[in-house]
């Protein structure tokens, strides 16, 4: 993925749009963009087209990586590639990584726009490293001798996803992507935790309410957590 983006002309400071469902391909897109030295713009596929076009335009995205159902929808505005297309993964399979400085762009997140037009917030690699270091001190430091299973609940278009994705992967732990259906239903969420033996989860008060309500109804249990 990174090699394809570099061959396309992506350079440090470029923005690559991502419109992806919660999937392994979502992580391939994120990591490919970062390895190419660019920043990614995560876009929720359920957003209205007008909002998506606005975000792509304001961020000056150079290319959009997406799933096949969304290809034609935005092809009139910028180059669009199916993330599952074979051509993205042909050629040299050796490792590649651009030189990245602390202040280089990692990702761009847009605000909700509840008080007007959404605004793009640019986050650099320094901010991610500082976040991961802080989480290591407060959470992961206590489990240095154990590889953990970490749940990804947040939308990748929401800033909270950064602390779930990078705190897990940069510490060598496993990241488990919770489906939309599971993360919005308390009983299914508890089942997701238990069936995947999740050790670490980071949720909002809404998720806590879903869990508590589901436990009250079923007298169920959440068997093993180090931190929520």
Beta strands, then each sheet from edge to edge (+ up, - down):
strand 1: 15-19
strand 2: 39-43
strand 3: 63-66
strand 4: 79-82
strand 5: 105-110
strand 6: 120-124
strand 7: 149-152
strand 8: 174-177
sheet 1: 4+ 3+ 1+ 2+ 5+ 6-
sheet 2: 7+ 8+
end
